Amino acid sequence: MNDDRLPPVAPEVTAGLVEGLSPRLRKRLDAAVAKLGSRPAHREGATVTIEVDGETELRLHAPGGVVATADDITCGCLLAPACVHRAAAACAAPTADPVGETSDQHTPPVSDAARDPEPDHASPTEAASPAQRAAADALWSAGASVLEAGVDGAGAVTQAVLLRAAHTARLRHLSRAAGAALSVVTLLRAARAGDPSYRTADLVTALAELLGTAHRVRTASGAELAAVRGRVRRPYRPDGSLRLYGLFTEPVVTDSGHGGVRTWVAGADGRLLTVGDVAPGGVGRALGVADRAVRLGDSALTHRELGRAGLAVSGATVSPDGRLGAGKGVKAVTARGAAWTEPPLAALWETPPSEQAARALRSTSRYADPDGGGSDLLFLDVELLGAVREPGGTCLLARCEGDISVRLTVADDDPALAHRDNVTLLAAAPGTRLRTIGRLVPALHPRLTLLACSHPTGDGTVDLGFDRLSRADLPDPAAPAHLAPSQPAGPQSPLYLLERRVEQTVPAGRAALGMVGDVTAENRRLRRAGLPTAAALLTGLCTSAAQRDRDLFGRLLPADTDGFAAYWLAAARYTASVAESLCSAAWSPTREGPATVSSVPVHETAQG
């Protein structure tokens, strides 16, 4: 986990300090990083000082909030500047994610010969430059090394290789791949530190994005190349004048201890936008911020008021993911809102659920275009059927258009929020018809986290994270929580047999997967389920993991890390694609029985 007491360090600074260590000191680097995390530190202005021991101090100077050069990290020990402490401090600190033309904005200028010109777009026949292909090769090798070592073996030295590759990629205007590499480093640090918010699936996604993007840079051209290169992050763009209508407000509470709110609004054209306020503070801050004024122009509306009112905004700025900017040039005044049954909001509920799910799935896809935008919200008119038991507890079962049974789950179980109590109460009102807003949960059956709904008996709407319903709000008479007839969510897809091997690689590395042994029985299950490509990938992945050739003298040759990485990437992308197809099929009103998919060619998943 990154030491949040320390300022962010530019990737190339960390890479350079680690590269400058002797082999002996590199072996001691991980232990030095861990030791620094337990040492006292204090901040004075732009400088953070760490007490290495009773006589030695280590300083990180961060003008502008970022440690931009190696000279900004100084140590008072006798071995400085060639000591392990400077590199350990850089590795312990968060990695700066540069915003601007390239991540060398704080370093000496790079010559035109060293930097590729940044194109605004790619011609139909344009291919990656030799320098870009070389940068992509370095990224591929760095990602393959992580798969070889696993989380347990991917310490500070392996991470420094990734950071160097990310920096070089950014210089070559491969912003998307560089960002993926930085994500991998952040997740590796979280995993090795035992961060409770870390999920192996997130690292699987980041590694597959890194390897897949690096592979495509080497082969793409034209528009595909432009998409793979990505764009330098431009957080907000001008969007003129907007007439906005409030939808609802949701609490935001993260595992990292941040809290706040996000208020959703819609434009006159139905486009979804958000106004947020999230900062360190947890659930307590989320509850408090909901009744504070939004940070948008001169508006005096609170977040919860905006969720039911309207705004007229001039000089608006909007980020690629739909966040409204709050710059000095933005002007906003309160305007009339609209009911969910009135234009323009009513149109959000007119799109068939299957089409909404497909759109949301494109937004939530593990490998969606970062600039693609879109929303993961669904707008459904439902009839409540009651509670239904499932592993881990109960959820609310409902029926929507197309006679689709959908499971409505709790967005956040924190007892300080109203989600759980509201969903439990609604289970006592089977037959109630509601207009709802929920967030798609990718699964083999229709599933949403329930965020807001129309009032069960009165006018207006309910923000289910903040507003608390009572029995008096339910249709009369209110019954005890009704248990709907048992409706299994559907059989588990045998796809998990391949998914678990993909995930198993990440914590322990290639060698651990190589000890799996015979997978014939698993292959048979996959083929019987109509997934022959999954079976072939499982065989290839496990065989590649176990394969180690020997030379004429019987000595083991180095493992084929590139070959194994290619198989792993194909399996990771394939399982994600099939899982998304199964989720999409589950929302089809004409589906009969469990959804199945045909195989996907390996060469397509490896490039996708």
LOPA-233484 format. One line per field, with one value per residue (C-alpha): residue number from 1; residue in three letters; x, y, z. Coordinates in steps of 0.25 Angstrom, whole numbers, plus 5000, padded with zeros to 4 digits. Layout:
BEGIN
num: c(NUM; ...) .
residu: c(ALA; ...) .
c1: c(X; ...) .
c2: c(Y; ...) .
c3: c(Z; ...) .
***
This chain:
BEGIN
num: c(1; 2; 3; 4; 5; 6; 7; 8; 9; 10; 11; 12; 13; 14; 15; 16; 17; 18; 19; 20; 21; 22; 23; 24; 25; 26; 27; 28; 29; 30; 31; 32; 33; 34; 35; 36; 37; 38; 39; 40; 41; 42; 43; 44; 45; 46; 47; 48; 49; 50; 51; 52; 53; 54; 55; 56; 57; 58; 59; 60; 61; 62; 63; 64; 65; 66; 67; 68; 69; 70; 71; 72; 73; 74; 75; 76; 77; 78; 79; 80; 81; 82; 83; 84; 85; 86; 87; 88; 89; 90; 91; 92; 93; 94; 95; 96; 97; 98; 99; 100; 101; 102; 103; 104; 105; 106; 107; 108; 109; 110; 111; 112; 113; 114; 115; 116; 117; 118; 119; 120; 121; 122; 123; 124; 125; 126; 127; 128; 129; 130; 131; 132; 133; 134; 135; 136; 137; 138; 139; 140; 141; 142; 143; 144; 145; 146; 147; 148; 149; 150; 151; 152; 153; 154; 155; 156; 157; 158; 159; 160; 161; 162; 163; 164; 165; 166; 167; 168; 169; 170; 171; 172; 173; 174; 175; 176; 177; 178; 179; 180; 181; 182; 183; 184; 185; 186; 187; 188; 189; 190; 191; 192; 193; 194; 195; 196; 197; 198; 199; 200; 201; 202; 203; 204; 205; 206; 207; 208; 209; 210; 211; 212; 213; 214; 215; 216; 217; 218; 219; 220; 221; 222; 223; 224; 225; 226; 227; 228; 229; 230; 231; 232; 233; 234; 235; 236; 237; 238; 239; 240; 241; 242; 243; 244; 245; 246; 247; 248; 249; 250; 251; 252; 253; 254; 255; 256; 257; 258; 259; 260; 261; 262; 263; 264; 265; 266; 267; 268; 269; 270; 271; 272; 273; 274; 275; 276; 277; 278; 279; 280; 281; 282; 283; 284; 285; 286; 287; 288; 289; 290; 291; 292; 293; 294; 295; 296; 297; 298; 299; 300; 301; 302; 303; 304; 305; 306; 307; 308; 309; 310; 311; 312; 313; 314; 315; 316; 317; 318; 319; 320; 321; 322; 323; 324; 325; 326; 327; 328; 329; 330; 331; 332; 333; 334; 335; 336; 337; 338; 339; 340; 341; 342; 343; 344; 345; 346; 347; 348; 349; 350; 351; 352; 353; 354; 355; 356; 357; 358; 359; 360; 361; 362; 363; 364; 365; 366; 367; 368; 369; 370; 371; 372; 373; 374; 375; 376; 377; 378; 379; 380; 381; 382; 383; 384; 385; 386; 387; 388; 389; 390; 391; 392; 393; 394; 395; 396; 397; 398; 399; 400; 401; 402; 403; 404; 405; 406; 407; 408; 409; 410; 411; 412; 413; 414; 415; 416; 417; 418; 419; 420; 421; 422; 423; 424; 425; 426; 427; 428; 429; 430; 431; 432; 433; 434; 435; 436; 437; 438; 439; 440; 441; 442; 443; 444; 445; 446; 447; 448; 449; 450; 451; 452; 453; 454; 455; 456; 457; 458; 459; 460; 461; 462; 463; 464; 465; 466; 467; 468; 469; 470; 471; 472; 473; 474; 475; 476; 477; 478; 479; 480; 481; 482; 483; 484; 485; 486; 487; 488; 489; 490; 491; 492; 493; 494; 495; 496; 497; 498; 499; 500; 501; 502; 503; 504; 505; 506; 507; 508; 509; 510; 511; 512; 513; 514; 515; 516; 517; 518; 519; 520; 521; 522; 523; 524; 525; 526; 527; 528; 529; 530; 531; 532; 533; 534; 535; 536; 537; 538; 539; 540; 541; 542; 543; 544; 545; 546; 547; 548; 549; 550; 551; 552; 553; 554; 555; 556; 557; 558; 559; 560; 561; 562; 563; 564; 565; 566; 567; 568; 569; 570; 571; 572; 573; 574; 575; 576; 577; 578; 579; 580; 581; 582; 583; 584; 585; 586; 587; 588; 589; 590; 591; 592; 593; 594; 595; 596; 597; 598; 599; 600; 601; 602; 603; 604; 605; 606; 607; 608) .
residu: c(MET; ASN; ASP; ASP; ARG; LEU; PRO; PRO; VAL; ALA; PRO; GLU; VAL; THR; ALA; GLY; LEU; VAL; GLU; GLY; LEU; SER; PRO; ARG; LEU; ARG; LYS; ARG; LEU; ASP; ALA; ALA; VAL; ALA; LYS; LEU; GLY; SER; ARG; PRO; ALA; HIS; ARG; GLU; GLY; ALA; THR; VAL; THR; ILE; GLU; VAL; ASP; GLY; GLU; THR; GLU; LEU; ARG; LEU; HIS; ALA; PRO; GLY; GLY; VAL; VAL; ALA; THR; ALA; ASP; ASP; ILE; THR; CYS; GLY; CYS; LEU; LEU; ALA; PRO; ALA; CYS; VAL; HIS; ARG; ALA; ALA; ALA; ALA; CYS; ALA; ALA; PRO; THR; ALA; ASP; PRO; VAL; GLY; GLU; THR; SER; ASP; GLN; HIS; THR; PRO; PRO; VAL; SER; ASP; ALA; ALA; ARG; ASP; PRO; GLU; PRO; ASP; HIS; ALA; SER; PRO; THR; GLU; ALA; ALA; SER; PRO; ALA; GLN; ARG; ALA; ALA; ALA; ASP; ALA; LEU; TRP; SER; ALA; GLY; ALA; SER; VAL; LEU; GLU; ALA; GLY; VAL; ASP; GLY; ALA; GLY; ALA; VAL; THR; GLN; ALA; VAL; LEU; LEU; ARG; ALA; ALA; HIS; THR; ALA; ARG; LEU; ARG; HIS; LEU; SER; ARG; ALA; ALA; GLY; ALA; ALA; LEU; SER; VAL; VAL; THR; LEU; LEU; ARG; ALA; ALA; ARG; ALA; GLY; ASP; PRO; SER; TYR; ARG; THR; ALA; ASP; LEU; VAL; THR; ALA; LEU; ALA; GLU; LEU; LEU; GLY; THR; ALA; HIS; ARG; VAL; ARG; THR; ALA; SER; GLY; ALA; GLU; LEU; ALA; ALA; VAL; ARG; GLY; ARG; VAL; ARG; ARG; PRO; TYR; ARG; PRO; ASP; GLY; SER; LEU; ARG; LEU; TYR; GLY; LEU; PHE; THR; GLU; PRO; VAL; VAL; THR; ASP; SER; GLY; HIS; GLY; GLY; VAL; ARG; THR; TRP; VAL; ALA; GLY; ALA; ASP; GLY; ARG; LEU; LEU; THR; VAL; GLY; ASP; VAL; ALA; PRO; GLY; GLY; VAL; GLY; ARG; ALA; LEU; GLY; VAL; ALA; ASP; ARG; ALA; VAL; ARG; LEU; GLY; ASP; SER; ALA; LEU; THR; HIS; ARG; GLU; LEU; GLY; ARG; ALA; GLY; LEU; ALA; VAL; SER; GLY; ALA; THR; VAL; SER; PRO; ASP; GLY; ARG; LEU; GLY; ALA; GLY; LYS; GLY; VAL; LYS; ALA; VAL; THR; ALA; ARG; GLY; ALA; ALA; TRP; THR; GLU; PRO; PRO; LEU; ALA; ALA; LEU; TRP; GLU; THR; PRO; PRO; SER; GLU; GLN; ALA; ALA; ARG; ALA; LEU; ARG; SER; THR; SER; ARG; TYR; ALA; ASP; PRO; ASP; GLY; GLY; GLY; SER; ASP; LEU; LEU; PHE; LEU; ASP; VAL; GLU; LEU; LEU; GLY; ALA; VAL; ARG; GLU; PRO; GLY; GLY; THR; CYS; LEU; LEU; ALA; ARG; CYS; GLU; GLY; ASP; ILE; SER; VAL; ARG; LEU; THR; VAL; ALA; ASP; ASP; ASP; PRO; ALA; LEU; ALA; HIS; ARG; ASP; ASN; VAL; THR; LEU; LEU; ALA; ALA; ALA; PRO; GLY; THR; ARG; LEU; ARG; THR; ILE; GLY; ARG; LEU; VAL; PRO; ALA; LEU; HIS; PRO; ARG; LEU; THR; LEU; LEU; ALA; CYS; SER; HIS; PRO; THR; GLY; ASP; GLY; THR; VAL; ASP; LEU; GLY; PHE; ASP; ARG; LEU; SER; ARG; ALA; ASP; LEU; PRO; ASP; PRO; ALA; ALA; PRO; ALA; HIS; LEU; ALA; PRO; SER; GLN; PRO; ALA; GLY; PRO; GLN; SER; PRO; LEU; TYR; LEU; LEU; GLU; ARG; ARG; VAL; GLU; GLN; THR; VAL; PRO; ALA; GLY; ARG; ALA; ALA; LEU; GLY; MET; VAL; GLY; ASP; VAL; THR; ALA; GLU; ASN; ARG; ARG; LEU; ARG; ARG; ALA; GLY; LEU; PRO; THR; ALA; ALA; ALA; LEU; LEU; THR; GLY; LEU; CYS; THR; SER; ALA; ALA; GLN; ARG; ASP; ARG; ASP; LEU; PHE; GLY; ARG; LEU; LEU; PRO; ALA; ASP; THR; ASP; GLY; PHE; ALA; ALA; TYR; TRP; LEU; ALA; ALA; ALA; ARG; TYR; THR; ALA; SER; VAL; ALA; GLU; SER; LEU; CYS; SER; ALA; ALA; TRP; SER; PRO; THR; ARG; GLU; GLY; PRO; ALA; THR; VAL; SER; SER; VAL; PRO; VAL; HIS; GLU; THR; ALA; GLN; GLY) .
c1: c(5000; 5005; 5009; 4999; 5008; 5017; 5015; 5014; 5026; 5028; 5029; 5042; 5048; 5045; 5050; 5063; 5066; 5064; 5072; 5084; 5084; 5095; 5090; 5093; 5084; 5073; 5072; 5069; 5060; 5046; 5051; 5055; 5041; 5034; 5043; 5040; 5026; 5027; 5036; 5031; 5029; 5025; 5021; 5026; 5022; 5025; 5035; 5032; 5043; 5045; 5053; 5061; 5067; 5072; 5082; 5078; 5067; 5061; 5054; 5044; 5042; 5030; 5028; 5015; 5011; 5019; 5034; 5038; 5053; 5063; 5070; 5057; 5059; 5071; 5077; 5086; 5093; 5107; 5104; 5096; 5093; 5095; 5087; 5075; 5067; 5064; 5059; 5051; 5044; 5041; 5035; 5027; 5021; 5009; 5012; 5008; 4999; 5004; 4994; 4999; 5006; 5015; 5020; 5033; 5027; 5036; 5049; 5058; 5053; 5054; 5059; 5050; 5058; 5054; 5039; 5029; 5020; 5006; 4996; 4982; 4977; 4982; 4980; 4974; 4988; 4996; 5004; 5011; 5025; 5037; 5039; 5024; 5026; 5039; 5031; 5020; 5030; 5035; 5021; 5018; 5031; 5029; 5014; 5019; 5029; 5018; 5011; 5024; 5026; 5012; 5009; 5018; 5030; 5027; 5034; 5039; 5049; 5039; 5030; 5041; 5042; 5027; 5029; 5041; 5032; 5020; 5029; 5035; 5021; 5016; 5027; 5023; 5009; 5003; 4995; 4985; 4996; 5004; 4992; 4989; 5004; 5002; 4989; 4997; 5007; 4997; 4989; 5002; 5006; 4992; 4992; 5006; 5002; 4989; 4980; 4966; 4960; 4969; 4962; 4970; 4960; 4964; 4978; 4974; 4967; 4979; 4989; 4980; 4978; 4993; 4997; 4985; 4988; 5003; 5000; 4990; 5000; 5009; 4999; 4988; 4987; 4977; 4966; 4969; 4983; 4977; 4968; 4979; 4989; 4978; 4978; 4986; 4976; 4968; 4959; 4948; 4943; 4934; 4920; 4913; 4899; 4892; 4877; 4878; 4868; 4871; 4869; 4874; 4886; 4894; 4904; 4918; 4927; 4940; 4948; 4960; 4952; 4946; 4932; 4923; 4911; 4908; 4896; 4891; 4884; 4879; 4880; 4869; 4874; 4874; 4889; 4893; 4903; 4907; 4911; 4920; 4927; 4936; 4948; 4954; 4943; 4936; 4921; 4920; 4924; 4914; 4903; 4907; 4911; 4897; 4891; 4902; 4901; 4906; 4919; 4914; 4913; 4905; 4894; 4890; 4883; 4888; 4891; 4878; 4870; 4877; 4873; 4859; 4860; 4867; 4878; 4881; 4896; 4905; 4919; 4918; 4930; 4928; 4938; 4939; 4931; 4920; 4925; 4921; 4932; 4932; 4942; 4941; 4935; 4923; 4910; 4898; 4884; 4872; 4862; 4849; 4851; 4843; 4836; 4840; 4827; 4829; 4838; 4850; 4852; 4841; 4848; 4859; 4849; 4844; 4856; 4854; 4861; 4870; 4875; 4878; 4885; 4894; 4897; 4901; 4909; 4917; 4920; 4924; 4932; 4945; 4952; 4943; 4949; 4953; 4948; 4935; 4926; 4913; 4906; 4903; 4889; 4876; 4863; 4852; 4837; 4835; 4825; 4831; 4829; 4836; 4849; 4857; 4867; 4881; 4895; 4899; 4886; 4873; 4870; 4857; 4851; 4843; 4837; 4840; 4836; 4837; 4833; 4848; 4850; 4861; 4868; 4869; 4880; 4886; 4896; 4903; 4901; 4906; 4895; 4897; 4891; 4877; 4879; 4877; 4865; 4858; 4860; 4855; 4843; 4839; 4840; 4827; 4819; 4818; 4810; 4814; 4818; 4830; 4838; 4853; 4867; 4878; 4892; 4895; 4902; 4908; 4903; 4897; 4883; 4877; 4882; 4883; 4887; 4875; 4878; 4865; 4850; 4837; 4830; 4821; 4808; 4811; 4817; 4831; 4843; 4852; 4867; 4869; 4882; 4877; 4862; 4856; 4843; 4833; 4822; 4812; 4819; 4815; 4801; 4791; 4791; 4806; 4810; 4822; 4834; 4828; 4837; 4835; 4834; 4848; 4854; 4868; 4877; 4881; 4892; 4907; 4914; 4925; 4933; 4938; 4947; 4955; 4953; 4959; 4972; 4973; 4972; 4981; 4993; 4993; 4996; 5006; 5011; 5013; 5020; 5008; 4999; 5009; 5006; 4991; 4993; 4983; 4971; 4964; 4951; 4950; 4952; 4940; 4931; 4934; 4932; 4919; 4914; 4917; 4930; 4941; 4950; 4950; 4954; 4965; 4970; 4970; 4979; 4988; 4989; 4993; 5002; 5010; 5011; 5017; 5026; 5041; 5051; 5065; 5078; 5087; 5093; 5080; 5079; 5066; 5065; 5058; 5043; 5035; 5029; 5024; 5017; 5010; 5006; 5000; 4992; 4988; 4983; 4975; 4968; 4966; 4960; 4951; 4945; 4942; 4935; 4927; 4923; 4918; 4910; 4904; 4900; 4894; 4886; 4880; 4873; 4866; 4851; 4851; 4862; 4857; 4866; 4881; 4888; 4899; 4910; 4918; 4933; 4941; 4953; 4966; 4973; 4961; 4961; 4976; 4975; 4962) .
c2: c(5000; 5014; 5022; 5034; 5042; 5044; 5053; 5046; 5043; 5044; 5030; 5033; 5038; 5024; 5016; 5024; 5023; 5008; 5006; 5013; 5003; 4992; 4978; 4976; 4988; 4984; 4971; 4980; 4989; 4983; 4981; 4996; 5000; 4993; 4999; 5013; 5011; 5009; 5021; 5035; 5046; 5060; 5071; 5085; 5093; 5085; 5076; 5063; 5058; 5043; 5039; 5027; 5025; 5034; 5041; 5040; 5048; 5046; 5058; 5058; 5072; 5073; 5087; 5087; 5075; 5065; 5060; 5063; 5060; 5050; 5062; 5065; 5053; 5055; 5046; 5049; 5035; 5033; 5025; 5036; 5038; 5024; 5019; 5010; 5020; 5029; 5018; 5012; 5026; 5027; 5013; 5015; 5028; 5029; 5029; 5042; 5041; 5052; 5061; 5069; 5066; 5056; 5051; 5058; 5072; 5073; 5068; 5073; 5075; 5063; 5065; 5064; 5052; 5045; 5049; 5045; 5056; 5055; 5053; 5058; 5046; 5034; 5033; 5020; 5014; 5020; 5010; 5011; 5018; 5009; 5016; 5014; 4999; 4998; 5005; 4995; 4983; 4989; 4989; 4975; 4970; 4977; 4972; 4958; 4959; 4961; 4949; 4941; 4946; 4948; 4958; 4951; 4953; 4966; 4975; 4989; 4985; 4979; 4991; 5000; 4993; 4996; 5010; 5012; 5006; 5015; 5027; 5023; 5020; 5034; 5040; 5033; 5037; 5023; 5029; 5018; 5007; 5016; 5018; 5003; 5001; 5011; 5004; 4991; 4997; 5003; 4990; 4982; 4991; 4989; 4974; 4973; 4982; 4974; 4986; 4981; 4989; 4981; 4971; 4961; 4963; 4977; 4973; 4963; 4974; 4984; 4974; 4969; 4984; 4986; 4974; 4975; 4990; 4987; 4976; 4984; 4996; 4986; 4982; 4993; 5004; 5015; 5018; 5005; 5011; 5024; 5017; 5008; 5020; 5027; 5042; 5051; 5053; 5066; 5065; 5075; 5081; 5093; 5090; 5103; 5105; 5093; 5092; 5081; 5073; 5066; 5051; 5046; 5047; 5035; 5033; 5030; 5022; 5016; 5005; 5015; 5024; 5034; 5039; 5048; 5049; 5048; 5055; 5051; 5060; 5059; 5069; 5073; 5062; 5051; 5052; 5047; 5056; 5057; 5067; 5061; 5064; 5053; 5054; 5047; 5045; 5032; 5030; 5042; 5051; 5045; 5048; 5062; 5066; 5062; 5075; 5084; 5094; 5088; 5093; 5099; 5114; 5122; 5111; 5111; 5097; 5085; 5072; 5066; 5078; 5078; 5063; 5068; 5082; 5088; 5096; 5106; 5106; 5115; 5113; 5098; 5089; 5073; 5062; 5050; 5042; 5052; 5060; 5075; 5084; 5095; 5105; 5120; 5122; 5113; 5120; 5113; 5117; 5109; 5105; 5097; 5082; 5071; 5059; 5045; 5044; 5057; 5061; 5060; 5050; 5041; 5037; 5030; 5019; 5017; 5009; 4994; 4988; 4979; 4991; 4998; 4986; 4985; 5000; 4999; 4987; 4994; 5005; 4995; 4986; 4982; 4987; 4999; 5010; 5020; 5032; 5024; 5031; 5025; 5021; 5008; 5012; 5005; 5012; 5001; 5001; 4989; 4981; 4976; 4961; 4960; 4956; 4944; 4936; 4934; 4931; 4942; 4947; 4952; 4962; 4968; 4961; 4969; 4968; 4978; 4980; 4967; 4958; 4959; 4955; 4964; 4964; 4977; 4978; 4987; 4997; 4999; 4991; 5001; 5003; 5018; 5018; 5015; 5005; 4992; 4997; 5002; 4989; 4981; 4989; 4989; 4974; 4975; 4981; 4970; 4975; 4990; 4996; 5006; 5014; 5011; 5015; 5004; 5001; 4989; 4977; 4968; 4954; 4942; 4947; 4961; 4968; 4983; 4991; 4999; 5014; 5022; 5019; 5026; 5028; 5015; 5023; 5037; 5047; 5050; 5041; 5033; 5034; 5020; 5023; 5035; 5036; 5025; 5019; 5015; 5005; 5017; 5019; 5005; 5002; 4998; 4988; 4986; 4971; 4965; 4963; 4954; 4943; 4941; 4927; 4921; 4925; 4920; 4930; 4920; 4910; 4914; 4915; 4905; 4917; 4919; 4907; 4916; 4929; 4923; 4919; 4933; 4939; 4928; 4932; 4947; 4944; 4933; 4934; 4924; 4913; 4912; 4909; 4900; 4890; 4889; 4876; 4869; 4877; 4867; 4866; 4881; 4881; 4872; 4880; 4892; 4885; 4879; 4893; 4898; 4905; 4898; 4910; 4911; 4897; 4899; 4912; 4904; 4893; 4903; 4912; 4901; 4894; 4907; 4909; 4896; 4895; 4897; 4892; 4887; 4889; 4878; 4877; 4875; 4889; 4897; 4907; 4921; 4920; 4925; 4937; 4943; 4930; 4929; 4943; 4942; 4930; 4937; 4949; 4941; 4934; 4947; 4954; 4942; 4940; 4955; 4954; 4942; 4947; 4960; 4952; 4943; 4956; 4962; 4949; 4949; 4962; 4957; 4956; 4944; 4936; 4922; 4914; 4917; 4926; 4919; 4925; 4920; 4919; 4932; 4930; 4931; 4941; 4950; 4950; 4952; 4965; 4970) .
c3: c(5000; 4997; 5009; 5009; 5018; 5006; 4994; 4980; 4973; 4958; 4952; 4945; 4958; 4965; 4953; 4952; 4967; 4967; 4954; 4961; 4973; 4973; 4972; 4987; 4991; 4981; 4989; 5002; 4995; 4999; 5014; 5014; 5008; 5019; 5030; 5025; 5027; 5042; 5044; 5048; 5038; 5038; 5028; 5028; 5016; 5003; 5010; 5017; 5027; 5031; 5043; 5037; 5051; 5063; 5054; 5040; 5033; 5019; 5012; 5001; 4995; 4986; 4980; 4973; 4981; 4973; 4975; 4961; 4961; 4968; 4975; 4982; 4991; 5000; 5011; 5022; 5023; 5020; 5007; 5001; 4990; 4986; 4998; 4998; 5007; 4995; 4986; 4997; 5000; 4985; 4985; 4998; 4993; 4983; 4969; 4962; 4950; 4941; 4935; 4923; 4910; 4915; 4929; 4927; 4930; 4942; 4936; 4926; 4912; 4903; 4889; 4877; 4873; 4886; 4886; 4875; 4870; 4876; 4865; 4867; 4859; 4851; 4836; 4831; 4828; 4839; 4847; 4860; 4860; 4863; 4876; 4880; 4876; 4885; 4896; 4895; 4895; 4908; 4914; 4909; 4916; 4929; 4929; 4926; 4937; 4947; 4943; 4944; 4958; 4963; 4974; 4984; 4975; 4969; 4978; 4977; 4966; 4957; 4960; 4956; 4942; 4940; 4944; 4934; 4923; 4927; 4926; 4913; 4907; 4912; 4904; 4892; 4894; 4898; 4909; 4910; 4912; 4922; 4930; 4931; 4935; 4947; 4951; 4952; 4961; 4970; 4971; 4973; 4985; 4991; 4989; 4996; 5007; 5010; 5007; 5010; 4998; 4989; 4979; 4971; 4960; 4959; 4956; 4946; 4939; 4940; 4935; 4923; 4919; 4920; 4912; 4902; 4899; 4897; 4888; 4879; 4878; 4871; 4861; 4860; 4849; 4846; 4855; 4864; 4866; 4871; 4881; 4886; 4888; 4896; 4898; 4908; 4919; 4918; 4930; 4925; 4912; 4910; 4908; 4907; 4913; 4919; 4925; 4935; 4943; 4956; 4957; 4971; 4980; 4985; 4996; 4992; 5003; 4998; 5005; 5005; 5015; 5006; 5007; 5000; 4990; 4975; 4970; 4956; 4947; 4932; 4921; 4912; 4902; 4913; 4915; 4929; 4937; 4951; 4962; 4973; 4986; 4991; 5001; 5012; 5023; 5021; 5024; 5033; 5023; 5013; 5022; 5025; 5011; 5005; 5012; 5007; 4995; 4982; 4977; 4964; 4961; 4970; 4973; 4987; 4985; 4994; 4987; 4992; 4987; 4974; 4972; 4971; 4965; 4953; 4949; 4937; 4935; 4926; 4923; 4926; 4926; 4926; 4928; 4919; 4929; 4931; 4943; 4943; 4946; 4956; 4950; 4952; 4938; 4942; 4945; 4950; 4955; 4961; 4951; 4951; 4952; 4946; 4951; 4947; 4939; 4931; 4920; 4918; 4930; 4926; 4913; 4922; 4925; 4911; 4906; 4907; 4919; 4910; 4902; 4915; 4920; 4907; 4908; 4923; 4920; 4910; 4921; 4931; 4922; 4929; 4916; 4912; 4904; 4915; 4907; 4903; 4914; 4916; 4929; 4937; 4942; 4938; 4939; 4941; 4944; 4953; 4961; 4974; 4977; 4991; 4997; 4991; 4998; 4992; 4997; 5007; 5010; 5003; 4992; 4987; 4975; 4964; 4951; 4940; 4925; 4917; 4929; 4933; 4948; 4953; 4967; 4974; 4984; 4995; 4990; 5003; 5016; 5025; 5036; 5036; 5022; 5019; 5008; 5016; 5024; 5012; 5003; 5015; 5016; 5002; 5002; 5011; 5000; 4989; 4977; 4979; 4966; 4966; 4956; 4960; 4957; 4959; 4956; 4947; 4954; 4943; 4946; 4940; 4944; 4943; 4956; 4960; 4973; 4976; 4977; 4976; 4974; 4973; 4986; 4989; 4992; 4990; 4981; 4979; 4980; 4990; 4991; 4997; 5003; 5010; 5012; 5021; 5018; 5029; 5029; 5028; 5014; 5009; 5002; 5013; 5019; 5021; 5023; 5029; 5019; 5008; 5004; 4989; 4983; 4981; 4968; 4966; 4960; 4949; 4949; 4950; 4937; 4936; 4931; 4945; 4943; 4933; 4941; 4954; 4947; 4941; 4955; 4962; 4953; 4959; 4974; 4972; 4958; 4946; 4954; 4964; 4952; 4946; 4958; 4955; 4948; 4939; 4935; 4926; 4935; 4934; 4919; 4918; 4926; 4918; 4904; 4909; 4913; 4898; 4902; 4893; 4893; 4908; 4908; 4898; 4906; 4919; 4913; 4907; 4919; 4928; 4919; 4916; 4931; 4933; 4921; 4924; 4914; 4917; 4910; 4905; 4919; 4926; 4932; 4932; 4921; 4924; 4924; 4912; 4919; 4906; 4902; 4915; 4916; 4902; 4907; 4920; 4912; 4903; 4914; 4922; 4911; 4906; 4920; 4921; 4907; 4910; 4924; 4918; 4907; 4917; 4925; 4913; 4909; 4923; 4921; 4908; 4909; 4899; 4906; 4910; 4920; 4923; 4914; 4905; 4896; 4885; 4885; 4882; 4874; 4882; 4872; 4874; 4889; 4889; 4881; 4887) .
***
